[in-house]
C-alpha cells in the first residue's frame, strides 16, 4: 500500500459484490447473444453436426 492509501473492509466487500454481480450478468448476456445470432440466421450448431450425408454407413460399423 502507498502512503495515504486507505482501504477498509467495506471496500473489499464492495469489490466482491461487483465480481458476484458480473458473474450473474455474463451468462444472461451470452444467452441474449445466442438468441440474437439465431434470429439473424447464424445457427448455434456447427454445420458439421447438421447433415447425415457424411455419416458412416452401417456396413462400415460391422466387421
C-alpha positions as CSV (number, residue, x, y, z in Angstrom):
1,X,0.0,0.0,0.0
2,X,1.1,3.5,-0.8
3,X,1.3,6.1,1.9
4,X,-2.2,7.7,2.3
5,X,-4.0,4.8,0.6
6,X,-6.8,4.0,2.9
7,X,-8.8,0.8,2.4
8,X,-11.4,-0.6,4.7
9,X,-13.1,-3.9,4.9
10,X,-16.1,-2.4,3.2
11,X,-14.1,-1.7,0.1
12,X,-13.1,-5.3,-0.2
13,X,-16.7,-6.4,0.2
14,X,-17.7,-3.9,-2.5
15,X,-15.2,-5.5,-4.9
16,X,-16.5,-8.9,-4.1
17,X,-20.1,-7.8,-4.7
18,X,-19.1,-6.3,-8.0
19,X,-17.5,-9.6,-9.1
20,X,-20.6,-11.5,-8.0
21,X,-22.8,-9.2,-10.0
22,X,-20.7,-9.5,-13.1
23,X,-20.7,-13.3,-12.7
24,X,-24.5,-13.4,-12.8
25,X,-24.9,-10.9,-15.7
26,X,-22.4,-12.6,-18.1
27,X,-24.3,-15.9,-18.7
28,X,-27.5,-14.0,-19.3
29,X,-25.8,-11.7,-21.8
30,X,-24.3,-14.8,-23.5
31,X,-27.9,-16.3,-23.9
32,X,-29.1,-13.0,-25.3
33,X,-26.3,-13.0,-27.9
34,X,-27.0,-16.7,-28.8
35,X,-30.7,-15.8,-29.4
36,X,-29.8,-12.8,-31.5
37,X,-27.4,-14.8,-33.6
38,X,-30.1,-17.5,-34.1
39,X,-32.6,-14.8,-35.2
40,X,-30.1,-13.4,-37.6
41,X,-29.6,-16.9,-39.2
42,X,-26.4,-18.0,-37.5
43,X,-27.4,-21.3,-36.1
44,X,-25.8,-22.4,-32.7
45,X,-24.8,-25.8,-34.1
46,X,-21.9,-26.1,-36.5
47,X,-22.6,-27.3,-40.0
48,X,-20.6,-30.5,-39.2
49,X,-23.5,-31.7,-37.0
50,X,-26.4,-30.9,-39.3
51,X,-26.1,-33.3,-42.2
52,X,-26.2,-37.0,-42.5
53,X,-24.6,-37.2,-45.9
54,X,-21.2,-37.6,-44.4
55,X,-22.3,-40.1,-41.8
56,X,-20.7,-43.6,-41.8
57,X,-22.9,-46.3,-43.3
58,X,-24.0,-49.2,-41.1
59,X,-21.8,-51.6,-43.2
60,X,-18.7,-49.7,-42.1
61,X,-19.7,-50.2,-38.4
62,X,-19.8,-54.0,-38.6
63,X,-17.0,-56.4,-39.1
